Amino acid sequence: MPRNLCTLTWRGAPYSFARMRDVAAQGGTAEWAVARGVEFIGTMPCAADITTGEFEVRCTRWLSELLG
């Protein structure tokens, strides 16, 4: 999993995923703040022990579920 920040493109737009530092990882889950440009669009929970590739798949699924 990326350490603190990840940016990926979904449907032609860049999205930033920033790990929220103040949230304690309970049960191995981390919270990520998600933004499109400067617009905050939500938080995404994610298991803390996944690989970077699995994290990117999780991000894409989350965006798809939220924005369809």
N, C-alpha and C positions, 0 to 999 in steps of 0.2 A: 504494500500500500504506500502511496506517496506520503511523505512526511507531513507537510503542512499545506501545500497548495498544488492544485492540479487544474489545468485548463484543457478542455477538449471542445471540438466542434461538433455540433449536432444540428442537422438540417441547415447547414450553412452559417450558423451563428456560433460565436465562441461563448462558452460557459465556464465560469471559474468556480472551483470547489475549494473552500478554505476550511481546514480543520479548526474547530472551536477549541481553543486552549483551556478555557476555564471549566469545561465540562469533563468531569472525571469519567474515565472509561469504566462503566459498570457492566459486568457480564461480558466483557470483551467488545463492547460497542462504543464507537466514536460518533460524534455528531459533526456534520460538515455544513457550513453555510454555503448556499448556492446563489450565484449572481449571473445575470446576463448583462454585460457591460457594467454600468454602475447601479443597475436595478437588482435589489435583493428579491429573490423569488421563493426562498424557503430553506428548510434544513432537511438534510438527508442523514438518517442513521445508517451506519455501516459497520460490519464486524471489523475489529481492529487487526485481525490476523490473516487477512486475505492478501493475495499477490497484487501487484500493480495492474496486471492484465485483468484479473477478476474485478478490481476496483473500477476500471474503465467500463466494463460490462455493466456493473451495478449502476454507475452514473448514467449510462445510456438508457437502461431500463427505467430508472427513476424519472428521467426527463420525459420519456415516452408515456409513462403513466400519468405524470402531472400535466403535460402539455399536449399529449396525444398527437 
